Structure formats: C-alpha cells, structure tokens
C-alpha cells in the first residue's frame, strides 16, 4: 500500500531504528516508547490487522511470534507483553498488522 506508514518503513522510505529483519518480517523500536524496551514486529506483506489473518497468511504470524521469542531472548527480556490493537476503538492507528513488544517495567492489568 503506497500510503501505509509501515509499508514505507519496510521500503526504507521512512527511517527506523531496526532491531531485526528477514524475508517475512521487520522489527524496529517504537518512536514513542511506552516502556524501557518497546519495539514493533510487522509482516512485510501488508495485512490490515489481526482481523485480516487468514489460513493463507497465518504462517507469517507464527513466524513473527517465533521472532519475538528470539529477540526477547537476545535482548535478555525475562518478561514482556505482546500487544496488537485491532480497530480504531482499540487504539490501532496504523492499519498494518503489528505487534508491540514491551518490557522493563511492571505491566498493569487491565490495560488502558
């Protein structure tokens, strides 16, 4: 999608502080961190949100979770939260599937 912020980050049109990249996904630090460690992991293929995950594109989501576990281990994160907002009311502001990984502080529950 030509007007998608995350597609532009993947294409290198908008700079980011990259954490990880492979053929299927891209991870980068959030520009407005909500925890001492806060990065996002996104698929390179444009998928609007979790609500657009299908049997065909589900393998990339599984891969993303494996990447999250790998990065958490490499970064020494003993505990962390993974969040995906689906829809504007839930706080989704970029309509490209993404997972926030937050760590380094106590996470309250319920969130919000």
Protein Blocks (a to p, Z undefined) as FASTA:
>chain_A
ZZlmklmmmnopagcddfbdcfkbccdddfbdcbfbdcddddfbdcfblmlpcfklmmmm
mmmmmmmmmmmmmnopabdcddddedjknopabdcddddddehiacdddeZZ
